[in-house]
Amino acid sequence: MACTSLGDVPASAWDAVASASTITSRRYGSTLEVVDIDSGSDPAIDSGATAGRPIVSIDIYSDVVCPWCYIGKRRFEAGLADATADGDLGVDFDIEFKPFQLDPTAAPGVAGPVFDAYAKKFGGPERAEEILGHVTRTAADDGLEFRMDRALRANTLLAHRLIWWAGRPGSPVTQDAMKERLLQAYFIDGTHVGDAAALAGCAADIGADRDDVMAFLESSDGTTEVAAELDHARDSGITAVPTYVFDDQWAVPGAQDAATFAKVLRKMADRALADASA
């Protein structure tokens, strides 16, 4: 399952059930035929590259207010752990979180109950309760305790700038830790993720200096870069998140199950090793 922009998704889309074989090519190239292969945050996500080893790049396009992005993060982490459970795959995974906004028209600095936004979009309180109940139950199956009664819908551009900042060289925190903290802030804590002070507090929780983060958010640093990444997502045909792009060629959309992620990771490792020895 994936989240699409609020302006695009029909109410019926929330009833669809994603299968483990939903592997498609967008504008990245060939489809990954993974189904036919017989083959707090996970520290493995932040594995650094080792000199001389093949590298598989993984760009994860997501939004911090997308429930399937948080669910997908847990499933991806489980798939990575499964893929490497029997030993090293011989490659390094270079994982980077990329921005996507479900509602780029949301007013900056303004927040409101997510329930109200869903009721307005999907036809009333009963439908909103059904949708939110479904994602809450699904999240629980993956070890996440969503509190959608607390969640505050907000513009996420500042949050994406902060995630971009965490991924820069010299950052005191990892990008994965920052992404995890912001997802927790929205889905569990009821934090206003469009508010600079609240975001600085989240960053401080994981070891960043609050004043440094506030200075960054109050500047224009990262604005151009994040805008370029948002444009790249749109130009690449990404209309729903999460979307996982491997080696800037193959796209895997949706919160696939852990077994499917494990198959994809093994497949990409095999490709990288084959290319390196050719």
N, C-alpha and C positions, 0 to 999 in steps of 0.2 A: 504494500500500500504506500502511496505517496501523497504529499500535499501539493495542490496546485494553487496558483494565485487566486485570491478571493474573487477577482473579477472574472475568472474563467471557469470555475468549477460548478457543474450542475449538482443539485442536491442528490441525484441518484448515484453520483460517483462515489459517495461515501459508503454505499452499500456493497461496492465491488470488493471481492477478496482476491488479493494478489497471490499468484501461484509461484512456486520456486523456479519455474521455467520462464519467468517473465524477464528474459535477457534480450535487450534490443539494441540495435545500432541507431544512433541519431546521426549527427554529422561527423562522427569520429571514425567511421570505417566499418570493418567487418563485425558481424555478430559473434559474441563469445558463445560457443556451443558447450556450455558448462554442464548442462544436464546429462550429456552423453559421456562425461568423464567418469572413469572408475577410480578414479583416484581419491562508587567512586570511580576512576578511570583506570584502564588497563595500561600499565607501564610499557607494554610491548608496542603501544601505539607510537611512542616517542623514540623508537629505536633509531640510532644514528647510523649513517652510512659508513661502511668500512672500506678503506682503500683497496682497489683491485677487484671488488665484488660487483656483480651486476646490480643495477638499481631498478626497481619497479616503482614508478611514480603513481600515486593515487590522490586525485583531487576530489574532495568530498564537498559537493555543493549542497548547502542546507541553510535553514533559517532557525533562529533560536526560539521562535514561537510555533514551530512545526512539530506536532506530536510524533509523527512518523520519523522525523529526523532523530529524535531522542531514542525512540524504539530501535531505529536502524543503527544508531551508534552502538547500542548494547549488543545487537545481533552481529554487527561487524566485529566488535571486540571478541565476541565468543567464537566467531568464525576464524579470526586470526589466531586465537589460542588453540583452536582445534587443528588448524593447518600446520602449526609448528609444534604440536604436542609430542610428535615422535622424533623431533630433532630439527635442527636448522635446515631451512630450505635452500641455503646457498646463495641467497640474494638479500639485499636490504630493501625494505619498503619505505619509500619517502612519501609520507602522508601529510597532506596540507588541507586545511578547511578553507573553502571558498564561499563567498557570500551569495545569497539569493534572498530576495524579499518577497514574501507572500503578499504583502500589502504595502507597496511603496508609496501609496497615496495617503497613508495614515499620517495625521498631523504630528509633527515633531514635538516631543515634550508632553504630549497628551496621552493619558491612559484611561481605559475603561474596562469593565468586566468582560471577559471573553464570552461569557454566556450571552450577554446582550448582543454582541457582534454576531454570534452564531444564530441567535434567534432572528435577527434582522435579515441575515443572508439566506437562511435555510427554511424559512417559513413558519417561525413561531417557537415558543418555549418548548413545546413537546419534542419537536424535531431537534432542537439544540440539545436537550437533555439526552436524547437517544444517541446523537453523535458523540457527545462528550463522554457518555457512559461507555460507549463502545471502545474509544481509544484508552480510557482509563483502565478498563478490564484487560485490554490487550497489553498495555504497559505493565500491569501487575504480573502478567505471565512472564515478562522479561525482567522482573525484579525492580520495577520502578513504581513508586507510589505517587501517582499524579494527584494533585489537588487543584482540579480545574475550577473549583469554586473560588479559589484565591487568584487565579491567573488574570493578569491585566494585559489586554491587547494594546500594543504600542508600536510606533515606528522603530525598526530595528537597525537603522543605519549606524547609529553610534555604537551599538553592540558589535556590528561587523567591523567597524574601524578598530575596536578594542581587540577583537580576535586577530585582525591583521597585524596590529602592534605586537601582540604576543608571539607572532611567528617571525618577527624580525631578529636578525643576529644581535646578540647582547641582551635580549629580553630576559628579565629576572624570572619569568614564568613560561611554561610551555604553552603552545597553542592549544593542545589537547586539554590541558588543565583549565585553561580559560574558557574553552567551549563548554566543557563539562559544568563548570561553575555557573555559567550563564543559563544553560538549560535547566539546571537545578533551581536557579533563581526564579525562572519563569514558571516552570511546571510544578514546583513543590513549595517554594517559599512565598510566592505571590509578589515578587519584586517588580517594580516598574523598570523594565529593561531598556526604556527609552530615556531614562534620566541619568545625566552624567554623574551626579553624586552617588546614586545607587550603584552604577557600574563601577565607579572607583572603589566603593566598598567591597564589591564582589572581587575585584582584582586584589585588594588588600587582604582579603580572606585567604588567598592562596600564595601570598608572599610578596606581592608588588607594593611599592610605595604609593600610598593613596594620593599624596600631593603630586607626584610625578605623573600619575595616571590622569588626574584632573587637569594638569597643565597640557597633557597630550590631547585630551578630549576637547578642551576649550580652544585648541589651536586648529589649524586646517590640515595638519599632518595626516597623511594616509587617505585623505578625501579623494584625491585624484586617482590613487591606486585602487581603492575600493570601487570607485565608479567604473574604472576600466575593467575590473573583474566582473562586475555586474553586467556590463555591456558584453563581455566575452561569453558569459553564460547565455545571454539572450541570443547572441549571434551564432552560438553553437547549437541552438535548438533546445536548450534546457527549459522546460516549462513546468516541471514538477520536481519536488525534492522529497527525500534525498536522492541525489544522483551521484554515482561513483564513477569517475573517469580514470581508466587505467592507461598509463603511458600516452596520454593525450590522444588516444585512438578509439578505445572501446568504452561504451557507457553502459552501466548497469543501474537501471532505475528502481527506486522503491526500497522499502525496508525488507529486503530478502531475509530468509531464514539463515541461521548460522551455518548450516550445512552447505547451502548454496554459496555463501561468501567463502567458505573454506575451499570449495572446488575452484572458484574463480582465482583465489590467491595461489593455489597450487598450479593452476593452469598458467597464470602469468609468470610464476617463478620458472616453470619449465620452459616457457618461451624465451625468457631472458637468458637462461643458461644456454639454451640452444643457439641463440644469436651470438652470445659471447664466445662460443667455441667454434663458430662457423669460420 
